[in-house]
Amino acid sequence: MRSRWLILVMVLALLAPLVAPTWGQGRATMIVTFKDDVSTLDPAIGYDWQNWSIIKSISDGLMDYEPATTTLTPHLAESYTVSADGRTYTFKLRRGVRFHNGREVVAADVKYTLERVLNPKTQSPGAGFFGGIKGAAAFSEGKAKEVTGIRVGDKYTVSITLDKPNAAFLHTMALNFSHVVPKEEVARLGADFGHKPVGTGAFRVKEWVLGQRLVLERNPSYFLRGRPYLDQIVFQVGVEPNVAFLRLQRGEVDILGDGIPSADFVKVMGNSKLNKLVAVGDQLQTGYITINTQVEPLNDVRIRRALNMAIDKSRIVRLINNRATPANQVLPPLMPGYDKDYQGYPFDREQAKKLLAEAGYPSGFRTTLYANNTDPNPRIAQAIQQDLAAIGVRVDLKTLAQSTVIEAGGTKGGAPLLWSGGMAWIADYPDPNNFYWPILSCAALAPGTWNWSWYCNRDVEKLVEQADAMVQPTQAAARAAKFREIYRKVMDDAPWIPIFNERRYTMHSARMGGLPGLFVDPIHIPVHYDEVRILGR
């Protein structure tokens, strides 16, 4: 009899990860699954899709976005003003906002936070976003003890002066990298701050067992009344996506952090019961093929235009179960400056062949395409190979690890063609200049660049600088028009073949709810945790 009880205990122990969790029973607790562990929760360091929104729930910036929109709004800042020359931003902080350790947030914390990001010792991947602040370069190079462009006026006032106007600057003040942190906690915890973060956010870290779970609990002192709606969020890690999918159907999981498994997607969308649990929305994303403008024969614009005309984008979209829409330009439809009247290059193989002949390649040529080796990217690369073969361009495929592909793209002659799948650009913030400076600008050209086309048009660069100088709200329409002009010029040069704009599919349990568009919020991936609620509570 005892042996039977021992066997029963062992079985129950094995089943424990599969049964409904016990954390916070009777409380409003949401369960989110991920295959991989969270890397860090330090807002100065975290820069991947998985930790991005978790960090947003633990810390706050001076600016933020209205839920499920791309509309900027003051957040830790109560208000702000912009100088007449568009270079100085003065922020008035909310009074009474407190860090999780109980101390009030003051203007000096903002200065410390930005200087911490700009300090090379922090190794922040976000430092470049703040390089335009006056004195940032001297500070980063160790020539100055502080950033002269960041000034504390009084306890609740901070001003930031830029080297030149930048209409996207307020967006950078909403990035995670600018989220305010307390100096004393960073000093106390050192490198462990990423696992024991202290912020001002709607949630605070309750428990983090590496490789098993991360538990957030409601911040009872959060400065936004009524937020968050949940008492707890439990992130279970090490859960394979197909197992998570089965558990969601059994009511044991609320959000599939890694998305719907590809093998189950058609089944889900074709099932009237399951597809009701799927939220669908557009993203600030474009997937594209880069064409290296510095290598022959791709340095001939006629060749690049021919390649644009050779790709059947609709077929590629079908390869990913129609989880995207064909793209005809650099910017995604959600982005200000998107040109709805622009038609792009048509799918026209005969015209493509004529352009190749005009360029001196009537029989085509041989080149190489790099792609990430994670499904479905090899299949997409094969489709691109087949399409280009139809106009006489013979493509050798190199499907490799993502890091190797990125390295090849960042080497001047390293990747003649590169399919961006798995590395495609999702905007850091909803401003059109974010699709230019990091990935298409002359300023970005250096070893390790993400401008994998090695594209540089000085005239376009000047136009972008002009657009960024249009900082006043009354200039918004004119600035969007300027970017439509800019990206038409970029497409005339054809450094990219835009392929598709992905749509987001977030699957959640029937008990979870919130604002329309909440589960496909364009800023929070995969979910805006602060705004999620349990229905009926």
N, C-alpha and C positions, 0 to 999 in steps of 0.2 A: 504494500500500500504506500509506504514511504517513497519507494522508487518511482511510483506513478506520480506522486505529488512533485517529486524533484523534476521529472520530465515535464510536467505541466508548467512549473515555474520557469524552466529553461525555454519552453515554447513561447510563453508570455513575454519573456525578456527579448526574444528574437523579434517578436511582433511589435514590441513597444514603439519603434520608430514609425510604424504604419498606422497606429491607432490615433484617434483624436488626441491632440496635445493636452496636457494638463496645466500648462503655464497660464495663470490668471483665470482659472475656471470661474465662471460667473461674471467675468469682466468682458469688456468690448475688446477682444483680441483678434488680430488678423494674422494669418499664416501666409508667408511668402517663401517660395522655394527657389534655390539657385543650385546649379551644379558645382560652381566654384566658390571658394571662400571670398569674402570681401577683403580687398587688399589693404586699404587704409581709410580712416575717417577724418584725417587731417585735411581741412579745406585748402591749405596751401599746396598739398601734394596730390590728393585724389583727382583723377582725370580720366575715368572710364565710365561707360554707360551704367555699370552696376552700382558703383558707389556714389554717382553724381546726385541722385535724388535722395539717397539716405543722408548724405552730408547736408543737403538743403533742409532736411527736417531737424537736424541737430544744431545748425548755426544759421545766421542771417547776415544779409548785406544791407548797405544803405538803401539799395533799390531792389525791387523784385517785380514780378509780373502778376497781373490779375489771373486767378485760376483759370486754366483751360484756354488761355489767350496768349498773345505776344505783346500785350499792352503793358508798358512800363508804369510803375507806380512807386512813390516813396515807401520805404519799409522801416528800417531802423531810423532812417531820416524822417523827420516830421515834414520837412520842406526843403527846397533848394532853390538857388538862384544862379543864373549864368551871366557873366560879365558881358558888356557890349561887344568886346572883341572875340568872344566865344572861347576864351582860354582859361578862365578861372571859374570854378564851380564851388559855391559855398553851401554847405549842408548844415542844417539845424537838426540835432539829434532829438529823438523822443526822450523825455525824462522818465525815469523810473524803470527802464528796461534793465533786467538783471541777467547776468551769466548764471549758469547752472550752479555755480559755487556761491551765489547770493550777492556778489558784488555788482554795483551799478555800472552800466556801460557809459564811458565818457569819451570825449573827442580824442584824447591821447591814445585810446585803444585802437582807433581807426588808423592813426599815424603808425603805431607800432605794427599793426597787421600788414599794411601795405609795404612798409620797409622790410618786414620779415620775408614777404614774398620776393622782393627785389634783392635780398641778400643772397649771394651765390651759395653760401653755406647751407641754405634751406633746400637748394636744388629743386625749386618749384618749377614745374612745367608751365606755370602761368605767368612767369616773370615778364615775358615779352608783351603781354597785354598792357602792362603799366610802364613800358619803356618810354612812352611819350610824355610822362610827367617831368616837369622841369627839375633838373638835378638828379634824375634817376640813374643816368649813365655814370655820372661821377661817383655816386654812392655805390653802385654795383661794381665799379672798378676799384673801389677802396680809396678813392681820392677825396671823399667827403664822409663825415660821420653821420650825416642825416640827408634825407631827400629835401632839398630846399623848397621844392614846389608843394610840399605838404605842410600846412601851417595850422596849429591849434590856436583858435581865437580866444575862446573861453571854454569852460567845462563842457559845453554842449554844442560848440561850433568848430567845424573844421573846413578849411578851404584847400582846394587842389588846383594848382596852376599847371597848364600844359605848355609844351614847347610851341605847339601850333594847334589850331582848332581841330577838334575831332568830334563829329556829330554822333559817333557811336560810343562816346566815353561813358555815358550813363548806363549803357548796356554792360560795359566792363565792370561797373560798380554793382551789378547784379550777379556777376559770375561768382562761383563758389570760392575762387581764389581771394576775393575781397571780403569774404565773410569774416566778421570781427571775432577775434579770439583774445583771451586774457593773458598778458605777458607772464604773470606769476605762475599760471598753470603750465604754460609751455616750458618755462624754466624748471619747474618742479618735476615734470614728467619726462622732459627731454625727448628722445626718440620714441618713447612709449605714448606720446600725445596722440598719435594716429590710432591707437587702440583704446585710449581713455580720453576722448575729446571732451572739451568743455566749451559750450557755445551758449547761445541765447535761444535756441530753437524750440519748436513745439514738442520735441521729444528729446530725451537724454538716454545715454547708454546705461542699461541696468545690468546686463551680463553679456559677456562675449567669450564663448568657448570655441577657440580656433578649430576649424574643421567640422564643427557641429552646429552651432547656432549663435546668432546675434539677437539680443532682446533689447528693444527700446521701450521705455515707459513714458507716459504722458508727463509733460512739464506743467505742474499745477500753477506755476507763476508766469506762464507764457503771456506776452503782452497783448496778443490779439485775442479778445474775448471770444469764448466759445470754441476755440481751436486748441488742440486737435479734437476730433470727434472720438477717436479710439483711445482706449486706456493703454494698450500694448500692441506692439508689432513684433512678431517672432520671425526672423529670417532663418530658415533651415537650409544649411549648405551641405554639399555632398550628395544632393538628390538628383539622380539622372532625370532628364526632361520627360522621358516616357513614363517613368515611375510617378513623377509629379502629376502628370496628366491623369493617370489612373486614380491617384489619390484625390484630385480635385473632383472627379466624378463621384467619389464616395463621400464628399463633403468634408474631407480632412485638410484641404488646402484651399486658400482663398485667391491667391494670385500666382500664376505661372511666371516667375521672374525671367526665365529663359525663353518664354513664348511657347506657342503651340508647336510640338514636334512636327517636322516636315512630313514624316510618314503618316501623320494623323490629320493633316490640315484639310484635305479634301473631305475626309469623313466628317470632321467637325462642321465645316461650312455647309455640308449637304444634309446635316441632321437638324431638324427644326427645333429640337430641345436643346442641343448643344450650342447652335449658332446664336441663340439668344444670350449666351454668356460671353460673347465675343464683342468687344468694342473695336471699331475700325475708324481710323483717322489718318490724315496726311501728316508727313514729317517734314522738317526742314532739312531734307536730304536729297542729294543727287548722286547716282552711281554713274561712272563714266570710264572711258578709255582715254588715257593720256597718250599723246603723240609727241615724241621727243623732237622738238623743233631745232635741235642743235646737231642732229645726225642726218647724213644723206641716206636716201633721197627725201626723207621726211621734212627737211628744211625748206622744201618747195611747197608753198601754200596750196598749189593745185593738187599735189599728192594728198595733202591733209583733207582737202575738201572732197576728194574722190573717196577716201576712206569713210568719211562721214556719210556719203551717199550709198555705201555698200552694205551697211548693217541693217538687218531686219529686226528692229527693236521690239516689235510686237511678238515675234517668235521667242525672243529672250524673256519677255514678260511672262509668256505662257510656261516657260521652263520653271518659273518660280511660282506656279499656281496662281498667276494673275495678282500677286501681292504687291503690285506696283503699277504705275502708269508710264507709258513711253515719254521720254524727255526730249525736248528739242533745243534747250538752252542751259546755261550754267546754273541759273537760280531755280530753286524749286517754287511751285505755285504759291506756297504760303508766305514767301519772302517779299517784303516791300521792294519794289523795283522789278518784279517779275513782269515780263512783257507778254500779255495775253494775245497780242496781235502778231507776234513774231511766229513765223511758220517753221523756221529752221531749214535744215537740208533735207530734201525729200529722199525717200528710199528709191533710188534710180540707178540700177547697175549699168545701164547703157551710157548714161551721162557720166558715170564714174569712169568707165573705160575710156571715154573721149578725153577726160581730163588727164588720165594717165598717159595717153598718147601725146597730148599737148606738152606734157612735162618731159617727154622723151622716153617713156616706158610703155610702149604699146603692148609688150608681152608681160608686163608686170615686173615684179622684183621679189626678192626674198627678205624677210625680216623676222623678228622674234617678239613674241607676246609673253609677258610675265603675268602670273595670276596666283592668288592664294590657293592652296591645295585643299581647303575645306569645302565640302559640298554646300551649295550647288556651283561653286565657282569654277571647278574644272569643266562641268557641263556647259556653263556659259562661255568659257574660253574656247571650247570646241565649236560652239555655234558661231562665235566670232571668226574662228579659223576657217570654217566652211563658207561663211559669207564673203570673206576676203578672197578665198580661193576662186570664187565665182567671177571675180574681176581680174584674176591672174596674179594676185598677191599671195605668195606662198609663205605661210606662217609656221615657224617652229614654236612649239609651246613649251614654256617652262613653268610648271605648276609646282610651287615651292612653299615652304613655311612662310607665314605672314611676315616675320621679321626679316627674312632674306629678301622678300619682294620689296619691302620698304627700303631696305639698304640699296637694292639695285636702282630703285626710283630716285634715290637721293644721290646717285653717282651720275655725273654729267653724261657720260656715254653708256650708262649701265643698262637701261631698259628702253629699247626703241618704242615699244608699245607696252602699256600696263593697264590691266583691268583692275579697277579699284574695289571690286567686291570684297566685303569684309573689312575694308579700310576706307570705304567711301565717305565723303565729307558730310557730316551732320553738323549744322551750324552751332558754334559755341554760344551765339546769341543772335536774335532775329534782326540783324542789320545786313544789308547787301555787301558792305565792305568786308564782312567776315568770309565771303566766298572769293575775295580778291587777294588781300594782303598775305594770308598764309600760304596760298596754293596757286596763285597766278601772277604774282607781282615780281618786278625786277628786284625789289628789296629782299625777297625771299631766296634769291639765288645764292646758294652756298652749299658745300658738302653737307649731306643730311637733310636737304630741303624736302618739303612736301609739295613743292612746285615741280612735279615729276615730268612736266612737259618742257621744263627749262625754258619757259616762255617769258619774254620781256618785250614790252612795247612801251617806250618812254612816253609817247603821246597819251596812251591810255593811263599811264601812271599819273600824269599831270591832271587828267580829268577826274581821277579818283580823289586826288588831293583837293581839287576844287569842290567836289561833292561833299567831302568830309568837313570842309570849311563852312558848310551850310548848316549851322547848328541851331538856328532859331526854329521853334515849332511852326512858324508861318512859312518856312521854307521846305517843309516836308514833301509837299507835292512836287515842287521843282527839283528836289534832291532825288526823289524816286524816278522822275523823268530823266535826270542826268544819268542815273544808273542803267536805265533802259538803253540809253545811247551807248554807254560804256560796254555793256555786255553784248550789244550787237556788233561793236567793233571787235571784241574778243572772238565772237563766233565767226566773223569774217576772216580772222587769222586762223581759226580752226585748230587750236592747240589741244582741244578735247573732242571726243565723240560722246556727247551726253546720251546715256542709254535709258535710264528710268529714274523715277522718283518713287521710292518705297513708301508703302502705306504701313501703318502700325496696326497690328492685331494683338490686342491684349485680352486674354481669357481670365475670367474671374468667377468666383462662386456666386450662386444665386442670392446669397445674403448680403453681398456688398453693393453699395450704391454711392451716389454723390451727384455732383453737377453734371449736366450734359457735356460730353467731351472730356470728362475728368480722367478716364482711364487711357485716353490717348492725348493727354496734355502735351503740347509741342515743346515745352521746356523740361518737363519732368519725365524721365524714362527709368523704369517702365510705368510708374504711377506717381501721382501727386499725393504722397502719404498723408500730408496734413489735412487734406480735404475729404479723404475717404471716410465713409461711415457704414455702420451696419444697419440695414433696413429695419425699421420698427423700433429703433432705440434712440 
